[in-house]
Amino acid sequence: MDREIRELYKKSYELRIQAVKMVYHAKTGHAAPSLSMAELITALYFKILQVDPANPRWKDRDRFVLSKGHACPIYYAALAKRGFFPEEDLMEYRALNSKLQGHPDMRKCPGVDMTTGSLGNGASASLGMALIGQKEKKDYYVYAICGDGELQEGIVWESALYAGNAHADHLIWLVDYNGLQSGGSVREIQNLESLEEKFKGFGWDVQTIDGHKIEEILGAVETAKERKGKPSVILAKTTKGKGVSYMENQYLWHMKAPNAEQYTQAMEELLKEVQSYE
């Protein structure tokens, strides 16, 4: 495995460690939805996104929107490790008046391009950003991570329809396709299949990948950039709670903090993964 790729995998587990620490310390939060998107957020912030931590509002930066805003622990961990604010601030997660609220707040947190939390709104906001860039003939790309359960929201499909008709080819959505939402299986609660066919019908370029394979993520983004005249969606198949055995594929861990024993186990399992890439 290429050294750079190994470092990215290592970072993905370091970010997982920080996310679980934050939720444990706050005694509340969304650990499992953070863990499923670790490789996606790592690839974006440490390889793909053109951003400047010293100038978070750089006009020509790439934009990123965490549409599944509840999964912000790992987003905050990535922003801190990328240098937008000190890593020691992560333990302020969900504290009163903290910049690290339970959902991202662009008014408080450096590096956050859009306040999110109400599902579907981040997806539509990312389209708006892409349309502005298109109108102003800018080269930046707009990326959004959406949850698959989030795609049950009508506003997502209104945005998808408009994006396809607008040929918004600097818009790239990555779907954290873990198959679970807060109340159970996405298929059982409100079946969305076939997502590939739906997005194609709305005029999007569609790729389906393993969302835990960084090589596939990087390749899919490069391919998306090469496809002109269409917005792109990358359906990234993932495992909810990936990296912590008792959280994996368990929807009841959607929003739940580990107890002391569970926290110790999680740290042991995640640290073992970090060490495997050293």
Protein Blocks (a to p, Z undefined) as FASTA:
>chain_A
ZZklmmmmmmmmmmmmmmmmmmmmnopajfklmmmmmmmmmmmmmmmpccdfklmmlmkb
ccdddfblmlmmmmmmmmmmnopacfklmmmgoiahiabdfbdcfklmghiabdchiehj
lmmmmmmmmmmmmmnopabdcdddddfklmmpmklmmmmmmmmmnopakbccddddehpa
fklcfklmopcbdfklmmmmnopacddddfkbmklmmmmmmmmmmmghiacdddddddeh
ihiaklgopaklmpccddfklmmmmmmmmmmmmmmmZZ
